[in-house]
Amino acid sequence: MLHNELSNLDFDVVALQETRLESGIQKFDNFAIFNSELESKKQEFGCSFYVSGEFLKYAEDFKIINERICCLRLKAKWFSCTLRNVHALTNGKN
């Protein structure tokens, strides 16, 4: 469902939060979801990147800093770019 919606909007790279998915990389036919680890088995938080189309072949490295922070490195012919996705704390949290 997510892929269908983002395909209609013509997005190739999207940072997602509160995904509540298994950690790691889930590859499909023409897109992939790079997801951070979960803090606990309750499947809370989680940040991830949705990558599709032309950008999928440029996804070089995915690093999980913790369950709230992940980085995706895109390497093209003339440049490299590191994207960071951070799930910020809310009011009332330490």
N, C-alpha and C positions, 0 to 999 in steps of 0.2 A: 504494500500500500504506500509506504514511504517513497519507494523508487518511482512509482507511477506519478505521485504528486510532484516530486522534484523533476522528473522528466518533462512534465507539462510546463514547468516554470523555466526549463532550460538551464538548470544549475549543474555544474560539474563537480564542485567541491563545496561541501556544507559542513559547518561545525554544529554538532548536536549535543544537547545536554539532557541529563536524567534519562538516559537510554535504557538502563536496566537490562542490559544484554550480557551475555557471556564475554569474558575478556578475550582479546586477540583479534585476528583478522578473519572476517567471514567473506569469502569470495563467491560471487555469483557470475552469471554469463557476461554481463557488461557493466557491472559495478561491484564495489566492495565496501564493507563497513569495517573501519579500524576502531576498535573499542577498548577503553581503559578497563583496568581491573575494578572489581567491586569491593567496597569497604567491608562488607559482610555478606553472609548468605541471604540476607534480607533483600538483596538486589536493590540497593539504594544508590543514589547518585549516578555516576558513570557519565563520562563524556566520550564522544567519538567523532570520527570524520566519515562522511559519506563521500566517496570518490567514484566518478563514472566518466565515460567517454574518453576523450583524448588524454585527460589528466591521469587516468589509471596507469598508463605506462610510465609516467614520470614519478610515481610514488616509490621513493627509494628506501626510506627508513621510517619506522613507526616506533616511538619510544613512549613507554608508560612511566611517568614520574611517580604518580600515586593514583588512587582512585578518582581524584579530582582534577588531575592535570595530565594531558597527553600532548605529544608533538608529532607532527607529520612533516617529513622532509620531501620536497618535490625537487627533482634534479632534471633540468632540461639541458639543451645543448650549450646555451650561453650563460645560464645563471642557475643558482639553486635558491630555494626559498624554504624556510621553516615556518610552519603554521603551529600556533599553540592554542589549545582549547582548555580553558580553566573554568571549572564549576565553582563559582565564588560562594563564600559563606553568606548566610542570610542574617538578618537582625536577630539577636538573641542567642547566637552561637558563638563559641569561643574561637 
